[in-house]
Amino acid sequence: MEYNQLICETRTYTEKFYTHSHSYSQLILPLQGSLSIKTGKNELSLNDNHLFFLPPQCDHSYHSVGINKFLVLDIPRDIILILLGDTLKHEIRQNLDERWKAIRYLLQEEVRSASKRGLYDLVKYACSFLLDEVRPTSIQYIHSNFHKSISIGQLAAIESFNESYYIEWFHRRTGMTPNAYIQKLRLQKAKEYLVNTDLSLLVISDLVGYKHQSSLTRLFMDHGEVPPREYRKKSRETDKSSPV
């Protein structure tokens, strides 16, 4: 994974109006002053009470009056797809509560240490908070229980839908079927275990919902990936060769 493509830095803005969009997502955390932002759905003055998330390809205009300073995260599309999937397609404004203030502080510390891997871990943590705001209850259930056997009937009942309508509704929300979503989530979690732990493939298989290691290997192969053992080896070789 290209951790080096993650950018987190302090920025200031001028009185001049700018309008653009970009291929990456952006998380804007205020440090001082305010920033006026206008999108197709929102027009707001971002100050020290709120943060703002912009998804990729979102046209927006912005300018600022007076002294200002913002901590801005540019998150590449490939990373945002791993962390958020296709779930988060709209901008989000959230209260800058104590939890987010702590994340802001830790992000600033990671910038000072120049640790791209540490920065990625914090971005992953922050994205989980963003998703909590927009995930329907049944999708939250999947994320908490992906390692268990989950039926369409269970998920449909959570949303009070019949099964056929739930499958259509789920596809509109995520772009895939519930089963495909669960498989993709299991793959994502397995990759995290492979890269971040020394757990055996058998243990990782069990943690993501498979009784047999061969099922984990098949999951990787079905998604066009190299086998799990090779994935772990290549990921760690990449981390060693990348500057921190």
C-alpha positions in Angstrom: 0.0 0.0 0.0 1.3 3.5 -0.9 1.3 5.1 2.5 3.6 7.8 1.1 0.7 9.2 -0.9 -1.1 10.3 2.3 -0.6 14.0 2.9 -1.3 15.7 6.2 -0.2 19.3 6.6 -1.2 22.7 7.9 -2.7 25.1 5.4 -4.0 28.6 5.2 -6.5 30.1 2.8 -6.9 33.5 1.2 -9.9 35.8 0.5 -9.9 34.8 -3.2 -12.6 32.3 -4.2 -11.4 29.0 -5.7 -13.5 26.3 -7.2 -12.3 22.8 -8.0 -12.6 19.1 -7.3 -9.9 16.4 -6.9 -9.5 12.6 -7.2 -8.7 12.2 -3.5 -10.8 12.7 -0.4 -10.1 15.5 2.1 -10.6 15.8 5.8 -10.4 19.4 7.1 -9.8 20.1 10.8 -9.8 23.7 11.9 -7.0 25.1 14.0 -7.6 28.8 13.8 -10.1 31.1 12.1 -12.9 30.0 9.7 -13.2 28.7 6.1 -16.2 29.3 3.9 -17.0 26.2 1.8 -19.8 25.7 -0.7 -20.7 22.4 -2.4 -23.7 21.2 -4.3 -25.4 20.3 -1.0 -23.8 22.4 1.7 -22.8 26.0 2.3 -21.0 26.5 5.6 -18.5 28.5 7.6 -16.1 25.9 9.0 -14.8 27.0 12.4 -13.4 25.4 15.5 -16.7 23.8 16.3 -16.8 21.5 13.3 -14.8 19.4 10.9 -15.6 18.7 7.2 -15.1 15.6 5.0 -15.0 16.0 1.2 -15.4 12.8 -0.9 -13.5 12.4 -4.3 -14.7 14.4 -7.3 -16.8 16.8 -5.2 -17.0 20.2 -6.8 -16.5 22.9 -4.1 -15.7 26.5 -3.7 -13.8 28.0 -0.7 -12.2 31.1 0.7 -11.3 32.6 4.0 -11.3 36.1 5.6 -8.8 36.9 8.3 -6.1 34.8 10.0 -6.7 31.1 9.6 -5.0 27.7 9.9 -6.3 24.3 9.1 -5.0 20.7 9.4 -5.8 19.1 6.1 -5.6 15.4 5.2 -5.5 14.4 1.5 -6.5 10.7 1.3 -5.8 9.0 -2.0 -8.7 7.1 -3.7 -7.1 3.7 -3.4 -6.7 4.2 0.4 -10.2 5.6 0.8 -11.7 2.6 -1.0 -10.0 0.2 1.4 -11.1 2.2 4.4 -14.5 3.3 3.4 -15.4 1.3 0.3 -18.2 2.9 -1.7 -20.2 3.7 1.4 -19.2 7.4 1.8 -20.1 9.4 -1.3 -21.3 12.6 0.2 -19.7 15.4 2.2 -20.0 15.2 6.0 -19.9 17.9 8.6 -19.4 16.7 12.2 -19.0 18.4 15.6 -15.4 18.8 16.6 -15.9 17.0 19.9 -13.2 15.8 22.4 -12.7 12.6 20.4 -12.0 14.5 17.2 -9.8 17.0 19.1 -7.7 14.0 20.3 -7.4 12.7 16.7 -6.4 16.1 15.5 -3.6 16.3 18.2 -2.4 12.8 17.3 -2.3 13.7 13.6 -0.2 16.7 14.3 2.2 14.5 16.3 2.5 12.0 13.4 3.2 14.8 11.0 6.1 15.9 13.3 7.4 12.4 13.5 7.1 11.9 9.7 5.7 8.4 10.2 3.5 7.5 7.2 2.5 4.2 8.6 1.4 5.8 11.9 -0.4 8.4 9.9 -2.3 5.7 8.0 -3.3 4.0 11.2 -4.8 7.3 12.5 -6.6 7.9 9.2 -8.1 4.4 9.5 -9.2 5.2 13.0 -10.7 8.5 11.9 -12.6 6.9 9.0 -14.3 4.5 11.4 -15.9 7.6 13.1 -17.0 9.0 9.8 -18.7 5.7 8.9 -20.5 5.5 12.2 -22.4 8.6 11.1 -23.7 7.2 7.9 -23.9 3.4 8.1 -27.4 1.9 8.3 -28.0 -0.3 11.3 -27.7 -3.6 9.3 -24.4 -2.5 7.8 -23.1 -1.7 11.2 -24.2 -5.2 12.3 -22.2 -6.7 9.4 -19.0 -4.8 10.5 -19.4 -6.0 14.1 -20.3 -9.6 13.1 -18.5 -10.2 9.7 -16.7 -13.2 11.3 -20.0 -15.0 12.0 -22.6 -16.6 9.7 -25.0 -13.8 8.7 -28.2 -14.5 6.7 -30.1 -12.1 4.4 -33.1 -12.7 6.6 -31.2 -11.4 9.7 -30.1 -8.3 7.9 -33.5 -7.6 6.3 -35.2 -8.0 9.7 -32.9 -5.3 11.2 -34.1 -2.8 8.6 -37.7 -4.2 8.7 -37.6 -5.1 5.0 -38.5 -8.3 3.2 -35.5 -10.1 1.8 -35.9 -9.3 -1.9 -36.3 -5.6 -1.2 -33.4 -5.6 1.2 -31.1 -7.0 -1.5 -32.2 -4.2 -3.9 -31.8 -1.6 -1.1 -28.4 -2.9 -0.1 -27.2 -2.8 -3.7 -28.3 0.8 -4.1 -26.4 1.7 -0.9 -23.2 -0.1 -1.5 -23.0 -1.1 -5.2 -22.9 -4.8 -4.3 -24.8 -7.7 -2.8 -24.7 -8.3 1.0 -22.7 -11.5 0.5 -20.2 -9.7 -1.7 -19.9 -6.9 0.9 -19.2 -9.4 3.7 -16.6 -11.2 1.6 -14.9 -7.9 0.8 -14.9 -6.9 4.5 -13.4 -10.3 5.4 -10.7 -9.8 2.8 -9.9 -6.3 4.2 -9.7 -7.6 7.8 -7.5 -10.5 6.8 -5.1 -8.2 5.0 -4.9 -6.1 8.1 -4.1 -9.1 10.3 -1.5 -10.3 7.8 0.3 -7.0 7.7 0.0 -5.9 11.3 0.4 -9.2 13.2 2.4 -12.5 13.2 -0.7 -14.6 13.7 -0.8 -17.9 11.7 -2.9 -18.2 8.6 -5.1 -20.7 10.4 -5.8 -18.2 13.3 -6.5 -15.4 10.8 -8.9 -17.6 8.9 -10.8 -18.2 12.1 -10.8 -14.5 13.0 -12.5 -13.6 9.7 -15.0 -16.4 9.7 -13.5 -19.4 8.1 -12.8 -22.8 9.7 -10.2 -23.8 7.1 -7.1 -22.0 5.9 -8.0 -23.1 2.3 -11.1 -21.0 2.5 -9.0 -17.9 3.2 -6.7 -18.7 0.3 -9.8 -19.1 -2.0 -11.1 -15.7 -0.8 -7.8 -14.0 -1.9 -7.7 -15.8 -5.2 -11.4 -15.1 -6.0 -10.6 -11.4 -5.6 -7.6 -11.5 -7.8 -5.1 -11.3 -5.0 -1.9 -13.4 -4.4 -2.2 -16.1 -1.7 -2.3 -14.8 1.9 1.3 -16.0 2.7 2.7 -14.2 -0.3 0.6 -11.1 0.4 2.1 -10.9 3.9 5.6 -11.3 2.5 5.2 -8.7 -0.2 3.5 -6.2 2.1 6.3 -6.4 4.6 9.0 -6.1 2.0 7.3 -3.0 0.7 7.1 -1.5 4.2 10.8 -2.1 4.8 11.7 -0.4 1.5 9.5 2.6 2.1 10.8 5.6 4.2 9.0 6.2 7.5 
